């Protein structure tokens, strides 16, 4: 997913969900939840930000609310570290 308003302002997000997460149905569900949450968080990211989200095997059994909560916490920690 790439959002670019101009050459100077762009944010990119990559999702990595391997077979270790689960079968195709589980992987697609995990990607859908992560993609939806990242789309909501994208406006709050600094300009020219690249984010790669790698789902670990536990993500396949996690509830959607748990994935969203974990992603929020990890992303806010990464933004704080960047500043």
VMD Tcl script that draws the C-alpha trace (Angstrom):
set ca {
  {0.00 0.00 0.00}
  {1.54 3.30 -1.02}
  {0.18 6.74 -0.39}
  {1.94 9.58 -2.16}
  {0.69 13.13 -2.36}
  {3.92 14.36 -3.89}
  {7.46 13.14 -4.45}
  {8.58 14.62 -1.11}
  {5.69 13.26 0.93}
  {5.25 9.52 0.74}
  {4.65 6.64 3.09}
  {5.06 3.00 2.23}
  {3.93 -0.07 4.12}
  {5.00 -3.65 3.47}
  {3.46 -6.73 5.06}
  {5.32 -10.01 5.49}
  {3.11 -12.94 6.47}
  {4.87 -16.24 5.90}
  {3.51 -19.77 5.82}
  {4.62 -20.15 9.43}
  {1.60 -18.02 10.39}
  {-0.85 -20.60 9.07}
  {-2.66 -21.80 5.99}
  {-3.79 -19.44 3.22}
  {-7.05 -18.54 4.95}
  {-5.26 -17.60 8.18}
  {-2.53 -15.67 6.36}
  {-5.06 -13.71 4.31}
  {-7.11 -12.88 7.41}
  {-3.96 -11.70 9.19}
  {-2.93 -9.55 6.22}
  {-6.43 -8.09 5.98}
  {-6.44 -7.07 9.65}
  {-2.94 -5.60 9.47}
  {-3.63 -3.77 6.19}
  {-6.85 -2.26 7.53}
  {-5.14 -1.05 10.72}
  {-2.15 0.38 8.85}
  {-4.50 2.29 6.52}
  {-6.07 3.91 9.59}
  {-2.67 4.76 11.11}
  {-1.04 6.02 7.91}
  {-2.09 9.68 8.31}
  {-0.36 9.78 11.72}
  {2.98 8.60 10.32}
  {5.70 11.13 9.53}
  {6.29 11.94 5.85}
  {8.75 9.75 3.93}
  {8.23 6.80 6.23}
  {8.72 3.19 5.21}
  {7.20 0.56 7.50}
  {7.61 -3.20 7.20}
  {5.33 -5.32 9.38}
  {6.37 -8.95 9.82}
  {3.76 -11.20 11.39}
  {5.17 -13.91 13.62}
  {3.52 -17.35 13.88}
  {1.48 -16.32 16.94}
  {-0.33 -13.73 14.78}
  {-2.25 -16.55 13.11}
  {-4.06 -17.47 16.33}
  {-4.42 -13.94 17.71}
  {-7.74 -12.14 17.73}
  {-8.11 -9.14 15.42}
  {-8.34 -6.80 18.41}
  {-5.10 -8.22 19.80}
  {-3.31 -7.72 16.46}
  {-4.53 -4.13 16.27}
  {-3.47 -3.42 19.85}
  {-0.01 -4.92 19.34}
  {0.50 -3.07 16.06}
  {-0.51 0.23 17.67}
  {1.98 -0.25 20.50}
  {4.84 -1.33 18.28}
  {4.28 1.45 15.77}
  {4.11 4.16 18.43}
  {7.35 2.84 19.97}
  {9.05 2.88 16.57}
  {7.91 6.45 15.90}
  {9.20 7.59 19.30}
  {12.53 5.90 18.62}
  {12.79 7.60 15.23}
  {12.33 11.11 16.69}
}
mol new
graphics top color blue
foreach p $ca { graphics top sphere $p radius 0.5 }
foreach p [lrange $ca 0 end-1] q [lrange $ca 1 end] { graphics top cylinder $p $q radius 0.2 }
display resetview
